[in-house]
Amino acid sequence: MPLLQIVLVLIVVGVLLWLVNAYIPMQGTIKSILNAVVVICTVLWLLNVFGLFTSFSHIRVGHG
């Protein structure tokens, strides 16, 4: 995956998270949980992209 595509994905995720935090009213604890989940998923995705978390790529959802 090209570096430019990774940077674009990170920018899109950041902007979407900012929009949700800024414009969707929700309880503070739910917002914190949502932020943590997005950050954890993003870090896991980055580790997988750079090959540092290879066991993540073996997970299959559904029949395959």
N, C-alpha and C positions, 0 to 999 in steps of 0.2 A: 504494500500500500504506500503510495507516494506521501512524502512528508506534508505537502500542501493539502492533501485530502484529510490527513489527520488533524491538521490545524483548523481546517474549515469545520470539521465535525465538532471539535472542541469549542469553537466559537459559537456554532449553532446551539450546542447543548448549554453553554453558558448564557446565551441570550434567552433561550426558552426558560431556563431556570429563573433568570432575573425577571422575566415577564410574569411567570407564575407567582413569584414572591411579591412583586410590586402590585399586581392588578387583580389577583384572586384572593378574596378575603378568606382566611382560614385561621384556625387556632394555632398559636405559636408552637405547641408541641408537635402538631401534625406537620407544620412547615419545617421544623427541625428534622423530623424523621424523613420527610421527602427529600430534603437537601442531603442528608446523610446517605440515603439510598442511591441518589443520583451520583454523588461523588464516589461511592464505593463501586458502583457499576462502571463508571467512567475509568477509574483506576484499574479495575480488573480487565476492561477492554483494552486499555493501553498496554498493560502487561502482556496480554495475549497477542496484540499486534506486534510487539517487539520481541516475542518469543520467550519471555521470562516466566510465563504462566501457561505452559503447554497443556496441562491436564484440563484446562478450561475448554479447549477445543475438542475434547473427546465427549463432551456432554451432548446428547441428542434429545430433541424434543419430538415426540410422536414417532411414527414409523419411518424408517429411513434405511 
